[in-house]
């Protein structure tokens, strides 16, 4: 009985860590240092990499997503402020066109809002 209780407590601690305490490494890409106006965001292991990108204001941009995560949560990316919702095929590049945007921050995330990223426009 003691082993069952300890296993239950360990599982509860793991759930709390995964959903509320775990923060994946944040990788920032400054697109002014990228040769062209396209680059790839990889969706893998429940994270976007890079999870933060910086782009120039009032300049259209293409972002390519490569989904390597087979989980159903990762199969879509949403950018609510731009009313963009796109399906991401597994192990294939998907290009998303971003319009010229005003300065500010724009969140993007999976359909369940568990995988998150941010676009900073300046």
C-alpha positions as CSV (number, residue, x, y, z in Angstrom):
1,X,0.0,0.0,0.0
2,X,2.9,2.4,0.8
3,X,4.4,1.8,-2.6
4,X,1.1,2.7,-4.4
5,X,0.8,5.9,-2.4
6,X,4.5,6.8,-3.2
7,X,3.9,6.1,-6.9
8,X,0.8,8.2,-6.9
9,X,2.6,11.1,-5.2
10,X,5.5,10.8,-7.7
11,X,3.0,10.9,-10.6
12,X,1.3,14.0,-9.2
13,X,4.7,15.7,-8.8
14,X,5.6,14.9,-12.3
15,X,2.3,16.3,-13.7
16,X,2.7,19.5,-11.7
17,X,6.3,19.9,-13.0
18,X,5.4,19.2,-16.6
19,X,2.3,21.5,-16.8
20,X,3.2,24.3,-14.5
21,X,6.9,24.4,-13.6
22,X,8.7,23.2,-16.7
23,X,9.9,26.1,-19.0
24,X,11.6,25.0,-22.2
25,X,14.7,26.8,-23.3
26,X,13.8,30.0,-25.2
27,X,15.7,30.5,-28.4
28,X,15.5,34.0,-30.0
29,X,16.1,34.5,-33.7
30,X,16.6,38.1,-35.0
31,X,15.4,38.0,-38.7
32,X,17.5,41.0,-39.5
33,X,20.5,38.7,-39.2
34,X,19.0,36.0,-41.5
35,X,20.0,36.1,-45.2
36,X,16.5,35.8,-46.6
37,X,13.0,36.4,-45.3
38,X,12.3,32.8,-44.6
39,X,13.5,30.5,-41.8
40,X,12.3,27.3,-40.1
41,X,10.6,26.8,-36.7
42,X,10.8,23.2,-35.6
43,X,8.0,21.7,-33.6
44,X,9.5,18.9,-31.5
45,X,9.2,17.5,-28.0
46,X,6.4,19.9,-27.1
47,X,8.3,23.0,-28.0
48,X,8.8,25.5,-30.8
49,X,12.5,26.1,-31.7
50,X,13.1,29.0,-31.9
51,X,10.2,29.9,-29.7
52,X,10.8,33.7,-30.0
53,X,11.5,35.5,-33.2
54,X,12.2,39.2,-33.9
55,X,11.1,40.7,-37.2
56,X,11.0,44.2,-38.7
57,X,7.8,46.2,-38.6
58,X,5.8,46.8,-41.8
59,X,7.6,44.1,-43.7
60,X,5.9,40.9,-44.9
61,X,7.6,37.6,-43.7
62,X,7.4,33.9,-44.5
63,X,7.8,31.4,-41.6
64,X,8.3,27.7,-42.3
65,X,7.2,25.2,-39.7
66,X,8.7,21.7,-39.6
67,X,6.5,19.5,-37.3
68,X,8.4,16.5,-35.9
69,X,6.1,16.0,-32.9
70,X,3.4,13.4,-33.7
71,X,1.1,14.5,-30.9
72,X,-2.3,15.8,-31.9
73,X,-1.7,19.1,-30.0
74,X,1.2,20.0,-32.3
75,X,-0.8,19.5,-35.6
76,X,-1.9,23.1,-35.8
77,X,-0.4,26.5,-35.2
78,X,-2.5,29.6,-34.4
79,X,-1.7,33.3,-34.4
80,X,-4.8,34.8,-33.0
81,X,-4.0,38.5,-33.5
82,X,-3.5,37.8,-37.2
83,X,-6.5,35.4,-37.5
84,X,-4.1,32.7,-38.8
85,X,-4.9,29.0,-38.1
86,X,-2.8,26.5,-40.1
87,X,-2.5,22.7,-40.0
88,X,1.1,21.4,-39.8
89,X,1.8,18.1,-41.7
90,X,4.1,15.7,-39.9
91,X,7.7,15.8,-41.2
92,X,7.0,18.3,-44.0
93,X,7.7,22.0,-44.3
94,X,4.6,24.3,-44.1
95,X,5.1,27.9,-45.1
96,X,2.9,30.6,-43.4
97,X,2.9,34.1,-44.9
98,X,2.8,36.8,-42.3
99,X,1.5,40.2,-43.4
100,X,3.3,43.5,-42.7
101,X,2.7,44.1,-39.0
102,X,2.8,47.0,-36.7
103,X,5.3,47.0,-33.9
104,X,4.3,44.9,-30.9
105,X,4.2,41.3,-29.7
106,X,2.2,38.5,-31.3
107,X,1.7,35.2,-29.7
108,X,1.5,31.9,-31.6
109,X,0.6,28.6,-30.1
110,X,-0.8,25.1,-30.7
111,X,-4.5,24.5,-30.7
112,X,-4.5,23.7,-27.0
113,X,-2.2,26.6,-26.1
114,X,0.3,24.2,-24.5
115,X,3.1,24.9,-27.0
116,X,3.8,28.6,-27.2
117,X,5.9,31.1,-29.0
118,X,6.1,34.9,-29.6
119,X,6.8,37.1,-32.5
120,X,8.3,40.5,-31.6
121,X,7.9,43.2,-34.2
122,X,10.0,46.3,-34.0
